[in-house]
Amino acid sequence: MSELAQIALLRSRPAGLELLVLRRGPGTFVLPGGPIHTNEEPRLAAARVLFEDAGVLLGRDASADAAETLEAPSVPALRRKILGGANATEVLRAVGFTWANEALFAWSHWQAPSSAGLSSPGIRIDGGSNAGNSTRVFVASLPLGMSPIFENTEAVEPMWLLANEAAARGDELLLPPHVIRTCWELAHFDKLAEVFVAARTRAQESHPILPRVGPNLSLLLPWDPEYASGQGESLAFSYQPKWALGPSRFVRKDRTWQLVSAIGTQKG
């Protein structure tokens, strides 16, 4: 099983919280991210892949005790070295910086089904091509004065998506299920500080989410009342985390997924 780190990079706007999503070619819009290396701490990996994928550096002075993120000199040059294969941590250390991975907060942990038939196109969990991926989602704030960087040679379409608009734009953006759920959760917050407080609380009840196939090729989340009778691998909750509330399944509509409540349950 490969393990991925993805980041909901957030900024606050009058209409609500926005997060950065990316599309490569004609595929789905996904969160910035990439593989976690062997023996790499997940939060450090998240900081690294965010820099590699979007040019946003969560870094700080390696000699300082303060945890504030800083803007390093010649960020594009540093990123080109890392994308060229240089060790990311060593590149930062050479200019006196280190990762400010404390600026990242674990949010959710998704596992894509690897059972036969559950990784076919249309019911992918993470928007990728490999079944069985484990995807760790982190949340972070866009550092003040910094903007995502994309080279002219990169076939990447970035956009800032209001979390509360994700459901309405699903057919346009082809968002994968875990991104739709993440947007639904983030849309309940007005301020970035509230998100990070919630993330600290969620970390005390960390539990992987493994969807199962339900009626009419729906995707059932572990708190869905029909999860136990679903198809495919199962990872039922041994207790009910406080964050496991609201809509509990995805149903297919046109080209996208919709997050809905099971019949007879409250929407939350």
N, C-alpha and C positions, 0 to 999 in steps of 0.2 A: 504494500500500500504506500503510495506517495503522499506526502503531506505538504499542503499549501498554506501560505499566509496571505490573507487579503485584508485591505485596510479601507474602512469607511472614513475617508478624509473629510472633515466637516468644516463648514464655515456658517456663520449666523447671518441671516438676512431678515428684513422686516416681515417677509411672508413666511418665514420659518427656517429650519435648518436645511442646508444644502449639502450634498455629498458628491464627490467626484466619481464619475463612471467613465469607462473607456470602451471603445469598440475598435477591434482590429479587423479590417476588411468588412465583409457583409454579415458578420456574426452578431451575437448578442452583445449588449452593453454589460460590462462586468466591473467589479471593483479592482483597483490597482492591486497587483500582487504577483506572487511567484513561488517557486519551490523553496521549502525549508531544507537547508543542507543537513547532511548527517551530523549529529552531535551539536547542532546549532540551536541555541536557546530561541524559542519561538518569537519572543518580543524583539530580540535583536534581529532575527530574520525579517520580521515585519518592517522594521526601520530600514533595513538594507533594501528589500524589494520595493519599498515605496520610493526610495531614492533612484533605484534602477529604472523603475517603471514610469515614474512621473517627475523625477528631478526635484522632489521635495525632500530636503535634508532636515531630519530631526537630529541635530547635532549640537554639541556644546563644547566649550573649552575644556580640554582634558585635564587641565591643572586647576580648574575651579570647582568649588564645592556646590555652587549654585546649579540648579537643574534647568535653567531657562534655555530654550533652544536659540541657537544663533545662526546667523547667515555667514557661512564660510566664504573666503575669497575664491573667486573663480569656480563657482559651483558647476557650471557646465564642463569645465576641464576635468574636475574631479570625477564627474559622472562618466565622462568618456573613458577615463582610465579604468573605472570599474567595469563598465560595459565591455571594455576590451579584454577583460579577463584578470585584471589585477585584484588582489585581495582587498575587499572593501574596507575592512577595519584598519588594515595597514596603510591604505591610502589616506584615510582620515587622520590616523596617528601622525603621519608625516607632516601634516600642516597644523598639528597641535589640537586636533579635535577628536572627539569620541562620540559614539551614538548616544543620543538622549532617549534611550528606549523607555525611560520612565514616563515619557510623554504619550506612550501608547497604552491602551487599556484593553484587556481581553474582553470580548463581547459575546461571542458564541462559537461553538465548535460543531461543524456539520460533517457527517459521513455520507458519502454517496454509495448507494447499493452496488454490490459487485456480483449479486446473484444473476443467473442467466435471465436475460430478457428485461432486466431493470435498467440497463445502461443504453438502451436503444435511443436513437434521436427522438427528441420531443419530451423525454422525461429525464433528461440530465439534471443533476442537482446543482453542479457548480459551473455550468456553461462550458466545460472543457470536453475533452475527447476520451479520457481514461476513466473507466469504472473503478470504484473503490477508493477514490481520493478522499483524504481527510482534509477539510478546509477549516482553518482557524481564522475567525474574523476579529479584527481589532478596530477600535475607534481612536481617532486622534484629531486634534485641531490643526488647521492650516496655520503655520507660524506667521506672525505679523510681518508684513512686507515681503513675503515669499509667494511666488506663483509657480504652478506646475510648468515644467519645461519639456517640450517635445521637439526632437530634431526634425528638420525638413525632410529627412530621408525616411522617417518612421511613418508607416501606414496606420496611424492611430487617430481616432476621432474622439477627443475628450469633450465632456460636457458636465456642467454642474446641474444636478437634479434635485429639485425640492423633494424632500422625503414624503411630504403629504401629497405629491402629484404622481408618485410612482405607479399607484394602482390605475389611475386614469390613462397613463401613457404606456401601459404594459405592452399593448399590441405594436406600438411604434418602436419601442426600445428592446423588446424581446428579452426582458430581464429574467435571469434564472431564479428559481424559487427562493433560494436562501437570501438573495438580494431583495426580493419583494418583501420577505418577512422582516429583514433588517430595516428596510424603509418604513414598514408599518410600525415597528417598535420605536424608531427614532422620531417619527411624526408625532409621538405623544409628548415630546419635550420641546420647550420653548427656548431654553438656554443651554449652551455647551456645558456649563458647569453641572447642570442637572444630569446630563448624559454620563459624565465621568463619575458622579456620585453613584448613579445606577450601575455603572460598570463595576465599581468596587463591590457593590452589594451582590451582583450577579456572580462575581468571582468566587464568592463563598458557597455558591450552589452550582458549580460548574458540572455540566453533564453533556456528553455528545448527543447530537440530534441525528437519528437515522430514520428517514422517512420510509414508509412501506407503501406498496401499491394497494389501493382500496377499490371500491366499486367504480366502474366506468373509467379505469385508469387514473383515478384520483391519487394524490399523494397524501398519506396520513402522517401527521406528526405524532410523537409519542403520547401526547395528552388527548388525542382524539379518542372518543368512546369506542370506535371500531378498530383501533390500532392492533389489538390482540388478534383479530381475525384477518388482518391484512396479509398480503403475499410478500415473500422475500425475507431477507434477514431482519431480525428483530433486535432492538436494543431498548427495551421498555424501561421507564423510569422506576427506580426503587422507592422514590418519594416524589412529591410534586413540587418542583422548584417554583418559587414565587413568580418568576418571569415566564413560566409556561402557562400562559393564559391567552384568552382571546381566540381568534380563528385558528382552527386546528388542522385544516386540510387545504390542499391546492386542487382546483379543478381546471381542466383545459377548456379554453374558450378561444376560438379562432386560432391565432398563432402563439398565444401566450398563456400564462397561468394566472388564475385568480385565487387569492387567499380568502377562504370562506369559513364560516362556522358549520359544524356538523348540524344536521337537522335536529331541532329540539333542544339545542344548547344556546346559551347566551353569547352574543357577539363579542362582548368585552370591550 
